[in-house]
């Protein structure tokens, strides 16, 4: 536990922490930073949901904060972050994620991210999506 935990785990008036909110709204990079900084993932909000499951408690399984589809939703426009997402994505098998959502997000990222083009991620994406 570090000295920042009192701030990392601060709850608002309904019991949500920064991690509750980050998980709920799919902010992977923020969630990773909070988890890496030892934010308490088990703190429950006023509705009884642990921070790692988001405000509503629905961010589990295929909707979990560290699912590759969730990771890709908010991946920053740099090769290093895309590499991290693809390492996880390439380790997946059928049933590990929602393929339709992955393809939709991948097509969006292809248009939005310069690093997608510069890093040659389109061919990797198509190959990986095909096996899923």
NORDA-V655387 format. One record per run of one state. SS is the DSSP state (H for helix, E for strand, - for the rest). FROM is the first residue (numbers start at 0). TO is the last residue. If there is no record, write none. Layout:
SS,FROM,TO
SS,FROM,TO
This chain:
-,0,3
H,4,7
-,8,16
H,17,23
-,24,26
H,27,35
-,36,42
E,43,43
-,44,48
E,49,49
H,50,52
-,53,59
H,60,62
-,63,66
H,67,72
-,73,77
H,78,89
-,90,97
H,98,111
-,112,112
H,113,117
-,118,119
H,120,130
-,131,131
